[in-house]
Structures are given as C-alpha cells and as structure tokens.
Amino acid sequence: MTKAVQKITLSPSRDIPFNKLVLSQSNVRRVKAGVSIEQLAESIAQRTLLQSLNVRAIVDADGNETGMFEVPAGGRRYRALELLVKQKRMSKTQAVPCVVREGGIAEDDSIAENDERVGLHPLDQFRAFQILRNLGMSEEDIAARHFVAPAIVKQRLRLASVSPKLHEVYAEDGMTLEQLMAFSVSGDHTRQEQVWDNVSRSGYDEPYQIRRMLTENTVRGSDRRAQYIGIEAYERAGGPVLHDLFEHDDGGWLQDVALLDRLVTEKLKQDAEVIAAEGWKWGSVAVDFPFGHTSGLRELEGTPASLSIEEQGTIDALNAEHGRLEAEYQDADELPEAVDQRLGEIEAALLAFEDRPMIYDPADIARAGVFISIDSDGRLAVDRGYVRPEDEPTVDADPGQGSATVDGENAVGPVQRTAITVGGAPSEPAEEDEDDAARPLPDRLITELTAHRTLALRDALAEHPSIAFLAVLHSFVLATFYRFASSASCLEIAVHTPAFPAQAPGLKDSAPAKAIDTRHEAWKARLPNDAKALWDTLSALDGNAQAALFAHCASFSVNALYEPVNRYAQGRVSADGLARRLAQADVLARAVGLDMVQAGWRPTVDNYLGRVTKPRILEAVRQAKGDASAELIDHLKKADMAREAERLLEGTGWLPEPLRLTDALQSPEQDAVAGPLPEFLAGDEDGSGAADDVQPHGIAAE
C-alpha cells in the first residue's frame, strides 16, 4: 500500500497594528549592509510594503499570548516602518501584513530568509530600467526612485541597448560584465555580433580589444583634428560621436571621418586667409607637414616684437614673485600644492611673453611664405618666413637705368595676393593581402624604415664628436686619394643633407627628430646672425664646443637610406654603391652604438605590420614571442592580425631586418664590386617597386 505524501501547511498571515510589533533579539542581522534604512523607508512610502514581516507571538510565563508579536525576520523593514512613524508619515496603529510563524527556531527562520534571498541578475535590472524608460519615466526619475545616480541609470540603459544575442551569451555566463560594457561603445548590433564572433574564437577578447575593434574606423576625440575644430562644432554639423559610459574616452570617437576632414580643411583655409593678409607670397596648408619640409628653404631672421611698458612691468613682477617663492621654500622637502601650482602658472606666463610675434621686413614678406598646420595639441601652428630658391632676390644693375629691379620687377609694386595651397600626407595604393608567401619587403617600406634609421644615426653621431671627426676624416681621405671624389671649391668637402624621398609615419614626431631640432635650435641661438662674424665666434669656442658643433654639422650628411636600384635611370644609385653605403652605415652605427629600440622605434600597424604580408607578420611575432603566440593569431584576417601583432610585439624590442645591424660586415674597400644585396632587399632590382616614382635627392651615381 502506497504511503500518502503529507501535505505542508503554510503559516497564516494577518494584519497586525504596528504598535503591537517589537524587534526580536533572535534576528541574526547585526551588520548594516545594502540599502540604507532611510532609502528603504522612502521605497515603502512610494510603493507601500512589498514583503510581509515574519513574526512570532509573545507569550507570558504561563504560555499565553500577550497580544504582542516579535519580528525575528524582517528587521530592516521594521526599522523602516518605525522611521516612518517617527516622521509622522505613518500611523503607529497602521496594520502591517505579517506571516505568523509557529514552531521551529526563530534564529533559523532569520538565517533562511537572508540566505535564500537572490538579487536580480544584472541583465534583468538593465531590462527593467529600459521598461521604465519606455513607459515614460526619465533617467532622473528612475535614479531617484531606485536610489542610484543618474549616471548609473544611463550606464544600465546603455547596456540594455546591446545586441539581444549578446545578452543571451551574457545571461549564460558566456561573457563577463566588463566585456558586455565594452560592446556598449557601439550601437551597431550587427557589428557587435561580428566582433564577438571574432574575439570569442580567437581568444583575444579583452574589453580593450573589443573596444578597439568596434572603433577602428573612427577618430579619437583626442586627435589633433578633433581638438582643432572642436567636437561641439563637429556635432553641430551632424557628426555622430560614440561615447564610452564606463571608461574615460578622451571625448569619444568621431564616426564621420569625411565630415571631420572637410571641417578641418574649411577652418584651415579660413585661418590661412587671415594669415595671408599679412602679405606673404605663398602659404602652404596641411594638417601636418613631413619631417624636413623646410629643407632647401632660407629662413628669414625676424625681430621679436617689442614689449610694451605694461608687459615689461608684468614680466618684472612675475620674476620677482617667482624668486620670492623659491627663496621662501628653498629648504622645504616638498612644495605645498598651492605654491607649486602658482610657480607653474608664473612659468607659463613668462613663457607666453617669450613667444612673441616676429617682425619681418615687408620686402622679405613679399617673397617669402608661411607653413600653416595643426600641432599635436590641436592648436593652429604657423611657421612664418621661408624663402624658396626661385624667389631669392636678384639685383640687376643697368648703367642706363636709375632704378634696381628685384626678380625682374620694380622693387615697389602692387600688393600681391598670397597663393595658398592645401595638401596632406602622400597616399600610396593599398597592397593586396597576399597570404601565400613572405615576399620581399616593398621598396617604399624599406625606404621609410631606413629613413627612421638615418635620422637616428644622425642623432647618435652628433653625440659622439670623436667618431664624427673620424667619419669626416674618412671622407677627406676618400676625396684626397681616390679618383671618384668630386671637386667644386678650394676645400674638397661640403656638408650635404640628403632629403627623405618617402615620409615614414611618425618620422617628424620621433625622438631623434625632436632631439635634432632641439640641438639645432640651441646652436642657432649661439651663432651670430651675420656670417661675417662667424669665424670669430667659432674661434672663441673651446675645444669641446667646437667638437660638439662639428659633430652636429657632420651628422646632417648621414645617408643610410635604401633606395630602389634602377640601372637605366639617371641619378639613381647603383647596386654597388647602395651596398657600399649601407655597409658603411653599419660600420658607423656600430661605432656610435646605435640601438633603434632605444631610439624609440617600435613596430606598429602604420609603420610596418599593416604594410607587409601575413607571413611577415607571423614571422615577426614568432621571432619575438615564439610559435605559441604566432599560432594565436594565424587564423585572423590581415587587419586584425596586424593589430594584435602590434600588441604582442609591444616591449619585446623586435626590429625588422632593415633596422638591425648585420652580423657580418663587408668592408667597402675589399672588392671592386660589392656582394649581393641582403635578402630583404632582393627581388626588385629592375626598379619596379612602389617607391620607384620617387626621385632621390642629392645622390650621385656611382
């Protein structure tokens, strides 16, 4: 005979006046946690009591009920109701829904009620907030009713807007909350799902990697172009901006790059017109100019604008205040924050006075030009006063005429209109995504890489005066004892600065470029404006200063560039000459201890990884991190592979072959014909490479 299952009986519920309830000592909650009593009281005032209290009858010594009830489970709700009574917002006789418990242990009930309570899954909260928003509640109203900041509500609503498919993955613990937050940076559900499919299979699913993939075709708000026009102006023109509500995003990501570039060009033109009104012959406008863009141009020597009496008084007062603060705190281990801030303000103000406009001769302005660009902080950068060789003045003396002419025209003529040209960085055709072979590196890429090396080698040579002397002595000996040396003056040597036929990404802002510019400006400030006084100035320098200046000048002649070989093109370097030059560059690099990693070069998508084939990318990762790391990315598309390779190679010190020192060097004097080019240079000897249409500057045929 089957035994009947005994049915359970639930505890009865009844409404009990609040003044008949007391807090039980059997309640196990002692530590405050979660929502405060004040917030819970406000919630009850808004919504009434959503959960009954668990109570037990209080009995006297004989076991008879006294009419009072204690509350072992629901103590926080009891205190919230008690607060409402004290605030006279609820009557003390208000009936309270209660579940009357008999039997068992009061402490056990209290533990069970708290242990068995399960909070909302975050996704349920996101969706609930979205329902409230759809029902007409504002974000501020939702925040007020649920005791959170409005920013938290905005974040939850943003998370609720992520693709429902990704919500399902998150609900099943297939992704973390941090990953879901990363996906909220974009509102494109299709793209979100594509990225998740990619990162979930590759294993590269860190939140920062997800954000980067979702914003790869956008421009950061910190970009110089965005800072120049202002993100507000871009948005007023209808440009959409992605924002990350969970991390600092530097102003977000601008999605309409074409609109951004158009706005930048329009504003640059407007600013250029204002500067053109100064009377310059030409103006060249670009977002950024390549390194060496002023090479071959003569820079005008202007005179700083005079200071007014008020400005000089301000400078004197600032200097006095700076000196007083330094003297007052000279023995302090650490400056007070306010004092340190004030000293910084004084130094910034004094620096602004030093950056005064230059005054130029009107005749010079009429033949010179100006470069207009945007600096790295998004401010307008104006570089005035450069004369092209064809605009240099020529004075023709004619005995039959009483006036001189400049450039074939009267010195005094009509006011000219500035010729403004707008340009940008040169573009190159996109390469095909070759997956089947590690072909030789493109000519242009090698030229760009060796441009970085040439600049770094120049900087390194300038730091080694004794080696610079030796390098120039080597040139002297070649010119004196070997027939291929040319003679154009009474001194058989001249410092010639080769130009870079291809502008490598980041070359202008590289550490060697900045070091060279800083050193050059420092020497320029020490030398006289009048060349007639140069000899006396140089004679007055001590031996160390002369050697340092000698090294600086000699460093400008360094040419460690690879250039495409074309035996049929006039002016091109021969294969023999190229090999000799690169071999000698290695000798020099070893002598000065050149290290391209210490010089600041690192592989990025722009300067290498995005320019080579997939096998080359994998080879780089394999060399730097091993086979295991290469296998992690070998299934990715080229663009994704290049980006992940950049991350993997960060800090490894890996260099592409053109930037390394060769293990074995061949002396240029050993053979009449140099040996074959290194493997990474071979393959394009007919000159058909990508850079063949770029004419090198200052390279004599061997």
C-alpha positions in Angstrom: 0.0 0.0 0.0 1.4 3.3 -1.1 2.0 5.8 1.7 0.3 9.1 1.2 2.6 12.2 0.9 2.0 14.5 3.8 1.0 18.0 2.6 2.7 21.0 4.0 0.7 23.7 5.8 1.8 27.4 5.3 1.9 29.8 8.2 -1.2 32.0 8.3 -1.0 35.7 7.5 -2.8 38.6 9.3 -2.6 42.3 9.6 -1.2 43.5 12.9 -1.1 47.1 14.1 2.5 48.4 14.0 2.4 49.3 17.8 1.9 45.6 18.5 5.2 44.7 17.0 8.7 44.7 18.5 12.1 43.8 17.1 13.2 40.3 18.2 16.6 39.6 19.6 16.6 36.4 17.5 17.2 38.4 14.3 20.7 37.3 13.1 21.4 40.5 11.1 23.8 42.7 13.1 25.9 44.4 10.4 24.4 47.1 8.2 24.6 46.2 4.5 22.8 47.0 1.3 20.1 49.7 1.0 20.0 52.1 4.0 17.1 52.2 6.4 16.3 55.8 5.1 16.2 54.6 1.4 14.0 51.6 2.4 11.6 53.9 4.2 11.4 56.1 1.1 10.7 53.0 -1.0 7.9 51.9 1.3 6.4 55.4 1.3 6.4 55.3 -2.5 5.3 51.7 -3.1 3.9 50.5 0.3 5.3 47.4 1.9 6.2 44.8 -0.8 7.2 42.0 1.6 5.4 40.8 4.7 7.1 40.6 8.1 7.8 37.3 9.7 6.5 37.4 13.3 6.0 35.2 16.3 3.5 35.7 19.2 5.0 36.8 22.5 3.7 34.6 25.4 3.7 35.2 29.1 5.2 32.9 31.8 2.2 30.6 31.5 2.4 30.3 27.8 -0.5 32.6 27.0 -0.3 35.1 24.1 0.1 38.7 25.3 -1.2 40.3 22.1 2.3 41.5 21.2 4.5 40.0 18.4 8.2 39.9 17.9 9.9 40.2 14.4 12.8 37.7 14.0 12.9 38.0 10.2 12.3 41.4 8.5 14.2 43.6 11.0 15.2 46.2 8.3 11.6 46.6 7.1 10.5 47.0 10.8 13.1 49.8 11.3 12.0 51.5 8.1 8.3 51.4 9.3 9.5 52.7 12.7 11.2 55.6 11.0 8.1 56.5 9.0 6.1 56.5 12.3 8.7 58.8 13.9 8.5 61.1 10.9 4.7 61.1 11.4 4.3 59.8 7.8 2.6 56.6 9.1 0.2 56.0 11.9 1.5 53.8 14.8 -1.7 51.8 14.6 -1.2 51.1 10.8 -2.0 47.5 10.1 1.2 45.7 8.8 1.0 42.5 6.7 2.6 39.7 8.7 3.2 36.0 8.4 2.6 34.4 11.9 5.1 31.6 12.4 4.7 28.8 15.0 7.2 26.2 15.9 10.8 25.9 14.7 13.6 28.1 15.8 13.4 31.9 15.3 17.1 32.3 14.5 16.8 29.6 11.9 14.0 31.5 10.2 16.1 34.7 10.2 19.1 33.0 8.6 17.0 31.3 6.0 15.2 34.5 5.0 18.5 36.2 4.3 20.4 33.2 2.8 17.6 32.3 0.4 17.2 35.9 -0.9 18.6 36.2 -4.5 19.2 39.5 -6.1 18.3 40.4 -9.6 20.7 39.3 -12.4 22.3 42.5 -13.7 20.7 41.8 -17.1 17.2 41.8 -15.5 18.0 45.1 -13.9 19.1 46.6 -17.3 15.9 45.4 -19.0 13.8 46.6 -16.1 15.2 50.1 -16.3 14.6 50.0 -20.1 11.0 49.1 -19.5 10.6 52.0 -17.1 12.2 54.3 -19.6 9.8 53.1 -22.3 6.9 53.7 -20.0 7.8 57.4 -19.9 10.0 57.7 -16.8 13.0 59.9 -17.2 16.5 58.8 -16.3 16.5 61.2 -13.4 13.1 59.8 -12.1 14.4 56.2 -12.4 17.5 57.2 -10.5 15.5 58.9 -7.7 13.1 56.0 -7.3 15.9 53.4 -7.1 18.4 55.5 -5.1 21.2 55.5 -7.7 23.0 58.2 -9.5 21.6 59.3 -13.0 24.9 58.2 -14.5 24.3 54.7 -13.2 20.9 54.6 -15.0 22.5 55.9 -18.2 25.0 53.0 -18.0 22.4 50.4 -17.3 20.2 51.7 -20.2 23.3 51.6 -22.5 24.0 48.0 -21.5 20.3 47.2 -22.2 20.8 48.5 -25.8 23.5 45.9 -26.6 22.5 43.2 -29.1 19.9 40.7 -27.7 22.1 37.9 -28.9 25.0 39.1 -26.7 22.6 39.5 -23.8 21.8 35.8 -24.2 25.6 35.0 -24.1 26.0 37.1 -21.0 23.0 35.6 -19.3 24.5 32.1 -19.8 27.9 33.3 -18.4 29.4 33.2 -21.8 30.9 36.7 -21.4 31.8 38.9 -18.4 30.1 42.1 -17.5 33.3 44.0 -18.4 33.1 42.5 -21.9 29.4 43.5 -22.2 30.3 47.0 -21.2 32.9 47.2 -23.9 30.3 46.3 -26.5 28.1 49.2 -25.4 30.5 51.6 -27.1 28.8 51.0 -30.4 25.1 50.9 -31.2 25.5 48.7 -34.3 24.1 45.3 -33.3 25.4 43.6 -36.5 29.0 44.9 -35.9 28.8 43.9 -32.2 27.9 40.3 -33.2 30.6 40.2 -35.8 33.2 41.3 -33.3 32.0 38.8 -30.7 32.2 36.0 -33.2 35.8 37.1 -34.0 37.1 37.6 -30.5 35.3 34.5 -29.0 37.1 32.3 -31.5 40.5 33.9 -31.4 40.8 34.3 -27.6 41.6 38.0 -28.0 38.5 39.0 -26.1 39.8 41.5 -23.6 37.5 44.5 -23.2 40.1 46.9 -24.6 40.5 44.7 -27.7 36.7 44.7 -28.2 36.5 48.5 -27.9 39.4 48.9 -30.4 37.7 46.7 -33.0 34.4 48.5 -32.6 36.0 51.9 -33.1 38.7 51.0 -35.7 37.1 53.2 -38.4 36.6 56.2 -36.2 38.8 59.1 -35.0 39.5 59.6 -31.3 38.2 62.8 -29.7 41.8 63.5 -28.6 43.0 63.5 -32.3 44.6 66.9 -33.3 41.9 67.4 -36.0 39.1 66.9 -33.5 40.7 69.2 -31.0 41.3 71.9 -33.7 37.7 72.2 -34.8 36.1 71.3 -31.5 33.9 68.2 -31.0 30.9 70.6 -30.5 31.4 72.0 -34.0 31.6 68.5 -35.5 28.3 67.5 -33.7 26.6 70.7 -34.8 27.4 69.7 -38.4 25.6 66.4 -37.8 28.6 64.3 -37.0 27.9 61.3 -34.7 30.1 60.6 -31.7 30.5 57.3 -29.9 30.9 57.6 -26.1 32.1 55.1 -23.5 30.0 55.5 -20.4 32.2 53.1 -18.4 35.7 54.4 -19.0 37.4 57.7 -19.8 37.2 58.0 -23.6 39.1 61.3 -24.3 36.0 62.8 -25.8 34.7 59.7 -27.5 35.1 58.5 -31.1 34.1 60.6 -34.2 32.4 58.3 -36.7 32.2 60.5 -39.8 35.8 60.9 -40.7 35.0 62.5 -44.1 33.0 65.2 -42.4 35.7 65.8 -39.9 38.3 66.2 -42.6 36.1 68.6 -44.5 35.5 70.8 -41.4 39.2 70.8 -40.7 40.1 71.8 -44.3 37.5 74.6 -44.2 38.7 76.0 -40.9 42.4 75.8 -42.0 41.5 77.7 -45.2 39.8 80.4 -43.1 42.8 80.7 -40.8 45.1 80.8 -43.7 43.3 83.7 -45.3 43.8 85.7 -42.1 47.5 85.0 -42.1 47.7 85.7 -45.9 46.5 89.2 -45.2 50.0 89.8 -43.7 51.3 89.9 -47.3 53.1 86.6 -47.7 53.8 85.4 -51.2 52.6 81.9 -50.6 51.1 79.8 -47.9 51.2 76.0 -47.6 48.4 74.4 -45.5 48.3 70.9 -44.2 47.1 69.0 -41.1 50.7 68.1 -40.6 53.9 68.6 -42.6 56.6 65.8 -43.0 59.9 66.0 -41.3 62.4 68.2 -43.3 59.7 70.1 -45.2 61.7 73.3 -44.8 64.9 71.7 -46.3 66.3 73.9 -49.0 64.5 77.0 -48.0 66.1 80.1 -46.4 64.6 81.1 -43.1 64.1 84.8 -42.5 65.7 86.4 -39.5 62.9 88.3 -37.8 63.0 90.6 -34.9 60.8 89.8 -31.8 58.0 92.4 -31.3 59.0 95.0 -28.7 57.5 94.7 -25.2 55.2 97.5 -24.0 55.9 99.2 -20.7 52.9 97.3 -19.1 54.2 93.9 -20.5 57.7 94.6 -19.1 56.2 95.6 -15.8 54.3 92.3 -15.7 57.4 90.3 -16.5 59.4 92.0 -13.7 56.6 91.4 -11.2 56.3 87.7 -12.2 60.1 87.2 -12.0 60.1 88.9 -8.5 57.3 86.7 -7.3 59.0 83.6 -8.7 62.2 84.5 -6.9 60.5 85.2 -3.6 58.6 81.9 -3.6 61.7 79.9 -4.5 63.7 81.7 -1.7 60.9 81.1 0.8 60.6 77.4 0.2 64.2 76.6 -0.8 64.6 74.4 2.3 61.2 72.6 2.1 61.3 68.9 1.3 58.1 69.3 -0.8 56.4 72.4 -2.0 52.8 73.0 -0.9 50.3 72.2 -3.7 49.2 75.8 -4.0 52.7 77.1 -4.2 53.7 74.5 -6.8 50.7 75.4 -8.9 51.5 79.1 -8.7 55.1 78.6 -9.8 53.8 76.6 -12.8 51.4 79.5 -13.6 54.2 82.0 -13.4 56.5 79.9 -15.7 53.7 79.5 -18.2 53.0 83.2 -18.2 56.7 84.1 -18.7 57.0 81.5 -21.5 54.0 83.2 -23.2 55.9 86.5 -23.2 58.9 84.8 -24.8 56.7 83.5 -27.6 56.2 87.0 -29.1 55.4 87.5 -32.8 58.3 88.2 -35.1 58.6 91.4 -37.1 59.8 90.9 -40.7 60.9 93.4 -43.4 58.0 94.0 -45.8 60.3 93.3 -48.8 61.1 89.9 -47.3 57.5 89.1 -46.6 56.6 89.8 -50.3 59.0 87.0 -51.4 58.6 84.6 -48.5 56.0 82.1 -47.4 54.4 80.5 -44.4 53.5 77.0 -43.4 50.1 76.6 -41.6 49.3 73.3 -39.8 47.9 71.8 -36.6 50.2 70.9 -33.7 49.9 67.7 -31.7 47.6 69.5 -29.1 45.2 70.6 -31.8 46.3 74.3 -31.9 47.0 76.3 -35.1 50.7 76.2 -35.8 52.1 79.0 -38.0 55.7 78.8 -39.2 56.5 82.1 -41.0 59.3 83.3 -43.1 60.7 80.8 -45.6 62.1 81.8 -49.0 62.2 79.4 -51.9 65.4 79.3 -54.0 63.5 80.6 -57.1 62.2 83.6 -55.0 65.6 84.8 -53.8 66.2 88.4 -54.8 68.4 89.3 -57.7 69.6 92.8 -58.3 70.3 93.8 -61.9 72.4 96.9 -62.3 71.9 98.7 -65.6 74.0 101.7 -66.2 71.3 103.2 -68.4 68.6 102.9 -65.7 68.3 104.7 -62.4 66.5 102.0 -60.5 67.2 98.5 -59.4 64.9 95.5 -60.1 64.1 92.6 -57.9 63.2 89.3 -59.5 62.7 91.2 -62.8 60.1 93.6 -61.4 60.2 97.1 -59.8 61.1 96.8 -56.1 57.9 98.8 -55.4 54.9 97.2 -57.0 51.3 96.3 -56.4 50.3 94.3 -53.3 50.3 90.6 -54.2 47.7 88.0 -53.3 49.1 85.1 -51.3 49.0 81.8 -53.1 47.6 79.3 -50.7 48.0 75.5 -51.3 46.3 72.9 -49.2 47.8 69.4 -49.0 48.2 66.4 -46.9 50.2 63.3 -46.3 51.0 61.4 -49.5 49.0 58.3 -50.1 50.0 55.1 -51.6 48.0 52.3 -53.2 46.6 49.7 -50.9 48.5 46.4 -51.1 46.9 43.1 -51.8 46.6 40.8 -48.9 49.0 38.1 -50.0 48.7 35.1 -47.7 50.8 32.6 -49.6 54.4 33.9 -49.4 56.6 36.2 -47.4 57.6 38.3 -50.5 60.5 40.8 -50.3 59.6 44.0 -48.4 58.2 46.8 -50.7 60.8 49.4 -51.7 58.8 52.2 -50.2 58.5 50.5 -46.8 62.3 49.8 -46.7 63.0 53.4 -47.6 60.7 54.6 -44.8 62.3 52.2 -42.3 65.8 53.3 -43.3 64.6 56.9 -43.0 64.0 56.3 -39.3 67.4 54.7 -39.1 69.1 57.5 -40.9 67.6 60.1 -38.6 68.5 58.0 -35.5 72.1 57.6 -36.8 72.4 61.3 -37.4 71.3 62.0 -33.8 73.7 59.3 -32.5 76.7 60.6 -34.5 76.1 64.1 -33.1 76.5 62.7 -29.6 79.9 61.2 -30.5 82.3 64.0 -31.6 85.4 61.8 -31.8 83.6 59.4 -34.2 82.2 62.3 -36.2 85.8 63.6 -36.7 86.7 60.1 -37.8 83.8 59.9 -40.2 84.6 63.2 -41.8 88.3 62.3 -41.9 87.3 59.2 -43.8 85.5 61.5 -46.3 88.6 63.7 -46.5 90.8 60.7 -47.3 88.5 59.4 -50.0 88.4 62.8 -51.6 92.2 63.2 -51.4 93.3 59.7 -52.6 90.5 58.3 -54.7 89.6 59.5 -58.1 85.8 59.4 -57.6 85.9 62.4 -55.3 84.4 65.5 -56.9 85.9 69.0 -56.6 83.8 72.1 -56.6 85.6 74.5 -54.3 89.0 75.1 -52.8 88.0 72.8 -49.9 87.2 69.3 -51.1 84.3 68.7 -48.7 80.9 70.1 -48.1 78.1 69.0 -45.7 75.2 67.9 -47.9 71.9 66.9 -46.2 70.1 64.1 -48.2 66.3 64.5 -48.2 64.0 61.6 -47.5 62.2 60.6 -50.7 59.4 58.8 -48.7 58.0 60.2 -45.5 57.7 57.4 -42.9 54.7 57.5 -40.5 55.7 59.2 -37.2 59.1 60.4 -38.6 58.6 64.0 -37.7 57.5 63.3 -34.1 60.1 60.6 -33.4 62.6 61.1 -30.6 65.6 61.5 -32.9 63.8 64.2 -34.9 62.9 66.2 -31.8 66.5 65.8 -30.4 68.0 67.0 -33.7 65.6 70.0 -33.9 66.3 70.9 -30.2 70.1 70.7 -30.7 69.9 72.7 -33.9 67.9 75.5 -32.4 70.3 75.7 -29.4 73.3 76.1 -31.7 71.4 78.6 -33.9 70.8 80.7 -30.9 74.6 80.8 -30.1 75.8 81.7 -33.6 75.8 85.2 -34.9 73.2 86.4 -37.4 75.9 88.0 -39.6 78.1 85.4 -41.4 81.0 87.8 -41.3 81.2 87.4 -37.5 81.1 83.6 -37.7 84.8 83.0 -37.8 85.5 85.0 -34.7 82.6 83.3 -32.9 83.9 79.8 -33.8 87.4 80.8 -32.7 86.1 81.8 -29.3 84.5 78.4 -28.6 86.5 76.0 -26.5 87.6 72.6 -27.9 84.6 70.7 -26.6 82.1 73.2 -28.0 83.9 73.1 -31.4 83.8 69.3 -31.4 80.2 69.2 -30.5 79.3 71.7 -33.2 81.4 69.8 -35.7 79.6 66.5 -34.8 76.2 68.2 -35.2 77.0 69.5 -38.7 78.6 66.3 -39.8 75.5 64.3 -38.6 73.4 66.1 -41.2 75.3 64.4 -44.0 74.4 60.8 -42.9 72.6 58.8 -45.5 71.7 55.3 -44.5 68.7 55.2 -46.8 67.8 52.3 -49.0 66.7 53.5 -52.5 65.4 51.4 -55.3 68.0 50.3 -57.8 67.4 51.1 -61.5 70.4 50.7 -63.7 68.7 52.6 -66.5 67.6 55.7 -64.5 69.8 58.8 -64.4 70.8 59.9 -61.0 69.9 56.6 -59.3 72.4 54.9 -57.0 73.8 51.7 -58.4 73.5 48.3 -56.6 77.3 48.5 -55.9 77.0 52.0 -54.5 74.0 51.1 -52.4 75.6 48.1 -50.9 78.7 50.1 -50.1 76.7 52.9 -48.5 74.6 50.5 -46.3 77.7 48.6 -45.3 79.4 51.9 -44.2 76.3 52.9 -42.4 76.5 49.7 -40.4 80.1 50.5 -39.5 79.1 53.9 -38.3 76.1 52.5 -36.4 78.3 50.0 -34.6 80.8 52.7 -33.8 78.2 55.0 -32.1 76.3 52.1 -30.5 73.1 52.8 -32.4 70.1 50.9 -31.0 66.8 51.6 -32.8 64.8 50.4 -29.8 66.4 52.9 -27.6 65.9 55.5 -30.3 62.2 55.0 -29.9 61.2 52.9 -32.9 58.6 50.1 -32.3 56.6 48.1 -34.8 53.0 49.4 -35.3 50.3 48.8 -37.8 51.1 52.1 -39.6 54.9 51.9 -39.9 55.3 48.1 -40.6 52.8 45.5 -39.6 50.0 46.8 -41.8 52.4 47.2 -44.8 53.7 43.6 -45.1 52.1 40.2 -45.8 50.6 37.9 -43.2 53.6 35.5 -43.3 55.9 38.5 -42.5 53.6 39.4 -39.5 53.6 35.9 -38.2 57.4 35.7 -38.7 57.8 38.9 -36.5 55.6 37.5 -33.7 57.3 34.1 -33.9 60.8 35.7 -33.7 59.8 37.9 -30.7 57.3 35.7 -28.8 57.6 32.1 -30.1 55.4 29.8 -32.0 52.6 29.7 -29.4 52.0 33.4 -29.8 52.1 33.2 -33.6 49.5 30.4 -33.5 47.1 32.6 -31.5 46.7 35.0 -34.5 47.4 32.9 -37.6 43.7 32.5 -38.3 42.9 36.2 -38.3 42.3 38.5 -41.2 45.3 40.6 -42.1 44.0 43.9 -40.5 43.1 42.1 -37.2 46.4 40.1 -37.3 48.4 43.3 -37.7 46.6 45.0 -34.7 47.1 42.0 -32.5 50.7 41.6 -33.6 51.3 45.2 -32.6 50.1 44.4 -29.1 52.1 41.2 -28.8 55.3 42.9 -30.0 55.0 45.8 -27.6 58.1 45.9 -25.3 59.8 43.0 -27.0 62.4 45.1 -28.8 61.8 43.3 -32.1 63.1 45.1 -35.2 62.6 44.4 -38.9 65.7 43.4 -40.8 66.4 46.8 -42.3 66.7 48.3 -38.8 69.1 45.6 -37.5 72.8 45.6 -37.6 74.1 42.8 -39.9 76.1 40.1 -38.2 78.9 40.2 -40.7 80.1 43.4 -42.4 81.9 43.6 -45.7 84.4 46.4 -46.0 83.6 48.8 -48.9 87.3 48.6 -49.9 87.5 44.8 -50.1 86.2 44.3 -53.6 85.7 46.4 -56.7 82.1 45.1 -56.7 80.1 44.7 -53.5 78.4 41.4 -52.7 74.7 40.7 -53.3 72.1 42.8 -51.5 70.6 41.4 -48.3 67.6 39.1 -48.8 65.1 41.6 -47.6 66.3 44.0 -50.4 66.3 41.4 -53.2 63.6 41.0 -55.7 63.0 44.4 -57.3 66.3 45.2 -59.0 64.5 46.3 -62.1 63.3 49.3 -60.2 59.6 48.4 -60.4 59.0 48.8 -56.7 56.4 51.0 -55.1 58.8 53.9 -54.5 60.4 54.0 -58.0 58.5 57.0 -58.9 60.1 59.0 -56.1 63.3 60.8 -57.2 66.1 60.7 -54.6 67.7 64.0 -53.7 71.4 64.6 -53.7 72.5 61.1 -54.6 75.3 61.0 -57.2 75.5 57.9 -59.5 78.4 55.7 -58.5 
